[in-house]
C-alpha cells in the first residue's frame, strides 16, 4: 500500500492519535513522541489542541517564530530558565 493510497504520513499519524484518544483515561498526561519528518505545523497543532505534550527531533533548518532553530537560542539568551532533571522510570 503506497502513501497515496492511504494519505500522507501526517494524516496517518493524526488518524492514529484520534483512534487512541478515547481510550486514554481522564487526567493522564499524554506525551506524543515522533521523528523529525512528522514535525509539521499540522501535527504539532493537532497535539497542542488536545493539551497533549510532544517531543521530537527537529532539523536546525526549521523556523520557530520566523527564526531558524540554528540561531533561535540567541533570541532567547536573555530569558531565565529552570533546570529540570529527568529520572529514568522503573520497569
Secondary structure, 3 states (H helix, E strand, C coil): CCHHHHCCHHHHHHHHHHHHHCCCCCCCCCEEEECHHHCCHHHHHHHHHCCCEEEECCCCCCEECCEEHHHHHHHCCCCCCCCCCCCCCCC
